[in-house]
Amino acid sequence: MTLSLCVLLWFGGLRESLSRPSVVDALDLRQLELSVLAAEALPPSLRPLLVGDDPQGLLRETLESHQRESTAPAPVAERLALALLQPAPEGAPPGATPALAELSSLVNSERRPLLRALERGAPVAPSEREALVAPWGVRSLVAQLSCERLGGPAATCPAQRQAPGLILRLLALTVLPTLLLLAGAGLLARQLWLLWRQRLPPPPPLVGPPLSLADVTLVIAGGFVLLGEVILPSLTRIGLGGLVATWPLSASTRQGLEVLTTYLTLMVAPLALMTVLTPRQPSPPAGGWLQWGWRPPGAVARPALKMVLMVLPLVALASWLLQAVWSDPGGTNPLLDLVLGTSDVWALLSFAFTAVVLAPFFEETLFRGVLLPVVGRQLGAPAAVVISALVFAIAHLSLAELVPLSVLGVGLGLLRWQTGRLGACVCLHALWNGLTFLNLLLLAR
């Protein structure tokens, strides 16, 4: 019964992901905005290499991306960005665009002075310009475009004032991933060569809890899905919702706290079921049933770092192939969009703790600590690696991420099989989520 309900819920979640918005286009837009800003600060010798040698083409591409991403009706800050990216009619002041004139009737009195100043096109002092832009709460690109339209020294515009940080962010988002992909491809080629030459060391025995397939089904389908994802979070929201509403917190902080408590609630039922179902006898083997193997730390960190580098090019290739054959596979993990859309420190800390600490520990315990070795006893380790990877990917309820997460899951399963250490899988998972989180933070600023 629990398995049937789990399949229905997962099928519904995967189908629902088709209608969710994807964060990929938003990430591409932020990357374009960063390139436009950094182009003003880059040395002429590096500009063609990092952002191309056609700044007007880059602006047009950014405008087209904004138009694709813009919702109807678009927020006024988004409409301001679209208006500033559009060229003014020939012979008119730089700010005299129909879009700006139309926007004047839609904003409040605090925001209207900026539009009037843009329409006049007369130079504005830096201090006055900052006061005009402040009520809009816009991103750096809109502040830069407003600065250019309002005149004044280029050194006072965001691109010049933030030049070192912009260049470092651009390098971290373009050059560093390329270097990591090349290093990972080299390590992967070497690993395949050793495998072909049969020089890889034999994996240790696959040790896991003495549970049956029925027990594991009950833990995942009953504890994780039915209780953890459906029933307990609803009860938690009812119990804590009113209490949290009385706390003097911002909306973003409340959202971060909700994500954190929801994930903690998700963990309770499956971990409790796993503990109850694991028999006290026979006594656990050396290292325990889950085989964490945290010591020595180098034996955990080195294989995890090596595997994350090897998985990177494979996940990138899988994502590219999926995009090539299916241009719109649906939405991605909603947490990515939450991280990208907030600057609240407490919310970001809640998201980071959930993604980099809680998720790796819990998901690796469930999929590589319990599911993989139990299935491995029945079907062999290679089949168990693949099955645990597929269940891991499906559990994230995103068709857009199904293939890349399956590839990542295979890497995690191989690491568990080859090292015999669940701690290495937790380390790899935390590294992967940490890199993703850092990428979002660099683009969100």
Stockholm file with secondary structure:
# STOCKHOLM 1.0

chainA/1-445         MTLSLCVLLWFGGLRESLSRPSVVDALDLRQLELSVLAAEALPPSLRPLLVGDDPQGLLRETLESHQRESTAPAPVAERLALALLQPAPEGAPPGATPALAELSSLVNSERRPLLRALERGAPVAPSEREALVAPWGVRSLVAQLSCERLGGPAATCPAQRQAPGLILRLLALTVLPTLLLLAGAGLLARQLWLLWRQRLPPPPPLVGPPLSLADVTLVIAGGFVLLGEVILPSLTRIGLGGLVATWPLSASTRQGLEVLTTYLTLMVAPLALMTVLTPRQPSPPAGGWLQWGWRPPGAVARPALKMVLMVLPLVALASWLLQAVWSDPGGTNPLLDLVLGTSDVWALLSFAFTAVVLAPFFEETLFRGVLLPVVGRQLGAPAAVVISALVFAIAHLSLAELVPLSVLGVGLGLLRWQTGRLGACVCLHALWNGLTFLNLLLLAR
#=GR chainA/1-445 SS CHHHHHHHHHHHHHHHHTTSCCHHHHHHHHHHHHHHHHHHHSCTTTHHHHTCSCHHHHHHHHHHHHHHHCCSSCCHHHHHHHHHHSCCCTTSCTTCCHHHHHHTTTSCTTTHHHHHHHHHCCCCCHHHHHHHHGGGCCCHHHHHHHHHHHCSCGGGSHHHHTHHHHHHHHHHHHHHHHHHHHHHHHHHHHHHHHHHTTCSCCCCCCCCCSCCHHHHHIIIIIIIIIIIIIIHHHHHHHHHHHHHHTSCCCHHHHHHHHHHHHHHHHHHHHHHHHHHHSCSCSCCCTTTTTTCCCCSHHHHHHHHHHHHHHHHHHHHHHHHHHHHHCSCCCCCCHHHHHHHTCCCHHHHHHHHHIIIIIHHHHHHIIIIIIIHHHHHHHHCHHHHHHHHHHHHHHTTCCHHHHHHHHHHHHHHHHHHHHHCCHHHHHHHHHHHHHHHHHHHHHHHC
#=GC SS_cons         CHHHHHHHHHHHHHHHHTTSCCHHHHHHHHHHHHHHHHHHHSCTTTHHHHTCSCHHHHHHHHHHHHHHHCCSSCCHHHHHHHHHHSCCCTTSCTTCCHHHHHHTTTSCTTTHHHHHHHHHCCCCCHHHHHHHHGGGCCCHHHHHHHHHHHCSCGGGSHHHHTHHHHHHHHHHHHHHHHHHHHHHHHHHHHHHHHHHTTCSCCCCCCCCCSCCHHHHHIIIIIIIIIIIIIIHHHHHHHHHHHHHHTSCCCHHHHHHHHHHHHHHHHHHHHHHHHHHHSCSCSCCCTTTTTTCCCCSHHHHHHHHHHHHHHHHHHHHHHHHHHHHHCSCCCCCCHHHHHHHTCCCHHHHHHHHHIIIIIHHHHHHIIIIIIIHHHHHHHHCHHHHHHHHHHHHHHTTCCHHHHHHHHHHHHHHHHHHHHHCCHHHHHHHHHHHHHHHHHHHHHHHC
//
